[in-house]
Amino acid sequence: MHLLTARETLMCKIPGLTSGAYIMAKPGGFARIVQRQDGVRIAVWGIFELNSAFQPIFRFNENGKLEIAAFECLIRPFRDGRAVSPHKFFTSIPSDERLEVEPLMRNLHLLNAAEFIDPSASIFVNFDPSQFPGRQNIDDALRDMRLVLHHANLSPGRIVCEITEQKSASPLALQNLMLSLREHDFRIAVDDFGAEDSDFDRIVQMNPEIVKFDAHWVGKLMQSASGYSLLKSMIAKVNDRGIQTLIEGVEEPWQLELSEKSGAMMVQGFVLAKPQLAPSQYAVFNRPKAAERPVPTTGAIQSGAARKCVSPSLFDRRKQAAIEPRSLSADIALVN
């Protein structure tokens, strides 16, 4: 691929890719990025076409309703027009190339999010600490990321970087990544808390803005009264430290009800909304007119002092009804 100077952009037709696809060749974070005629960006990696998908993250507001607070960015690979599982794609990549693939995916997501996501919503992107063997690797990736943010007119305060805290990650790599993310004004979410070697003391040391509770672990705890009591206790401990709590993998209405009553501040899962490929139906959610569009801020997720949990009135009103995900439209700010 021919790369031009930082002030140049090359637009050319790419044969064999999605109809109407053009390449946008720029140095750094823009390399391998492709823009279709509909405005959606995709990335090219060998025989794979990489697409962005967005899944909403909901918060319980003070009126007892759910509203979209953020979107998690997910990768959706395709080969010859057919979907490929992310796991199959990642396992096909040689280890020495993964340092390039992960930043590429993040930059792709950010460009699409800037175009198709409500400007008041936060944007969750994933970071794997094990992919950064040294501080220089981290700085290079974040420098490219900041260039993409500048190009897309995105505030760093809207970006939430998801990382894991398990012991499998190098403590030094994790520490370096945390320090670098803070220096660049990004917020941090600890992902999959409760899985495997999760440790609350490490959460205290990391002091993230958000903790995402592992879906499998939460699902098991919700199966019994004692487990649910433990879940509520853990959520309260995290909330008490001014850290926001999010339960992911909510797939059933009863799990949504228990999530609200547990004291969790945010929820995410198929019962509310599935991931959708960009541009997605979510592109029109609460999007203000251009003249009214607010200046990007820290997004819809607020600081611990401003948070407030609500009563379980949402479910008390509907507990006699068979609740379908889309039948909650009166209480969920969700675009159908």
Buried (B, 14 or more C-beta within 10 A) or exposed (E): EEEEEEEEEEEEEEEEBBEEBBBBBBEBBBBBBBBBEEEBBBBBBEEBBBBBBBBBBBBBBEEBBBBBBBBBBBBBBBBEEEEBEBEEBBEBBEEEEBBBBBBBBBBBBBBBBBBBBBBBBBBBBBBBBBBBEEBEBBBBBBEBBBBBBEBBEBBBBBBBBBBBBBEEBBEEBBBBBBEBBEEBEBBBBBBBBBBEEBEBEBBEEBEBBBBBBBBEBBBEBBEEEEBBEEBBEBBEBBBEEEBBBBBBBBBBBBBBBBBBBBBBBBBBBEBBBEBBBBBBEBBEBBBEEEEEEEEBEBBBBBEBEEBEBBEBEBBEEBEEEEBEBEEBEEBBBBBE
